[in-house]
Amino acid sequence: MNIIGKLLELDDTLEVHDEGHWSEPYRGIAGQFSSFNDAGVECETGEFLYSMVRMLKPDRVLETGTHWGIGSSYLAFGLKENQKGKLTTIEFLPEIHQKAVERFKRLDLTNWIESLFMDVREYEPSEMFDLILLDTEPQTRFAELIKFFDHLKPGGFVFIHDLHRHLGQVPNQEHGFAWPWGVVPLQMRALVQSGLLRPMHFPTPRGLTGFYKSHPDDFKWSNEAY
């Protein structure tokens, strides 16, 4: 499916912009990345998320930070194409939540989306997720990774949007170190150091960092004698 074309076809409020025009430090990528006119995920990042859903065939997907519903739409279109699964997406600002719900209706995605209006810190899932996208306020996303780790299936993936390979751990003269992300929590470091979470980085303009949750069957061949 031409997923960007489908979004433009069904939602006439959307326009595609050159991502290089949005942010001064990344003007060197002009013409290489694109985005819609609502500050959602980059189009290429959305296509990646759509493809992950198409490939993984997840039963449950979680997104924190619905915003205007662009990331949600890419994920939900993947579920719709699969004809299985459900996306739970969470937003705490009422006017933004309502705009997203209206978008999901325009795109005919409501059957694939559970759109919750609440603070993600109050959300206590009862199910396990195959795929998670963290896209709330930057200062909350490390805590969300820790919170939802036990609800990510072994072999599952979690992605943090807007995060480069340095994980935000850079000095900031105005705000001090690692603003706005904060210092990487000890629990998160321990998960990576133990191999329970394996990081991967994608060089997108705004940054995308992923983590794979190890599975008991990973690399069993490496211990076998030949």
C-alpha positions, 0 to 999 in steps of 0.5 A, spaced: 500 500 500 502 507 498 500 509 505 502 516 504 498 516 498 492 513 502 493 518 508 492 524 503 487 521 499 482 520 505 484 526 509 484 533 506 487 536 512 494 533 511 499 536 506 506 533 505 512 538 507 520 537 506 522 535 513 529 539 512 524 545 512 522 544 519 528 544 523 535 549 522 540 543 524 537 538 519 537 543 513 542 538 510 537 533 509 532 537 505 529 533 499 531 526 503 525 526 508 518 528 509 513 530 514 506 532 514 504 539 517 502 537 524 508 535 527 507 528 527 512 522 526 516 523 519 513 520 513 519 515 512 518 513 520 511 512 519 512 508 513 517 504 517 512 503 523 506 501 518 511 495 515 513 493 522 506 492 523 505 488 517 511 484 518 510 482 525 502 481 525 501 483 532 495 482 536 496 488 541 500 495 539 501 501 544 502 508 543 503 513 548 502 520 546 497 520 540 498 527 538 494 529 532 494 521 530 499 521 525 503 515 528 497 512 530 494 512 523 500 508 520 500 503 525 492 502 525 493 502 517 498 496 518 493 492 523 487 494 518 491 491 512 493 485 517 485 484 518 487 483 526 490 486 532 488 492 536 492 499 537 491 502 544 493 510 544 493 515 549 493 522 549 492 527 555 490 533 552 482 534 551 482 538 544 488 534 541 485 527 543 478 529 540 482 532 533 485 525 533 479 521 534 476 525 528 482 523 524 481 516 525 473 516 523 475 520 517 480 514 515 475 509 517 480 506 522 476 506 529 475 499 529 482 498 530 484 503 535 482 504 542 483 511 543 484 513 551 483 520 554 488 520 560 495 521 563 499 515 561 502 515 568 495 512 570 494 507 565 495 500 567 495 495 562 492 488 563 495 485 556 501 484 553 504 488 547 508 486 541 510 493 539 510 499 543 511 506 540 513 512 546 512 519 543 509 523 549 513 528 552 521 527 552 522 527 559 517 521 560 519 516 555 524 513 559 520 512 565 515 509 560 519 504 557 521 501 564 513 501 566 511 497 560 517 493 559 514 487 563 508 488 558 512 487 552 512 480 549 519 477 549 521 478 542 517 484 542 520 491 540 519 498 543 521 505 539 522 512 542 521 517 537 525 524 537 531 520 540 538 520 537 543 515 538 546 519 544 539 518 548 539 525 549 545 525 554 548 531 552 550 538 555 545 543 555 548 550 557 541 553 559 538 547 562 544 543 564 545 536 562 541 531 558 535 536 558 529 535 556 530 527 556 533 527 563 539 522 565 538 515 563 535 511 569 539 505 572 533 500 571 534 502 563 541 501 563 541 495 567 536 492 562 541 494 556 547 491 560 544 485 561 542 484 554 534 483 556 533 490 551 538 490 545 538 498 542 538 500 535 538 506 532 535 509 526 538 516 523 532 520 522 532 527 522 528 527 529 531 521 531 528 514 532 531 509 537 528 502 538 529 496 543 528 489 542 526 485 548 530 478 548 527 472 547 528 465 550 530 462 543 534 467 541 541 465 539 540 457 541 544 455 535 551 459 538 551 454 544 550 447 539 556 443 538 558 442 530 
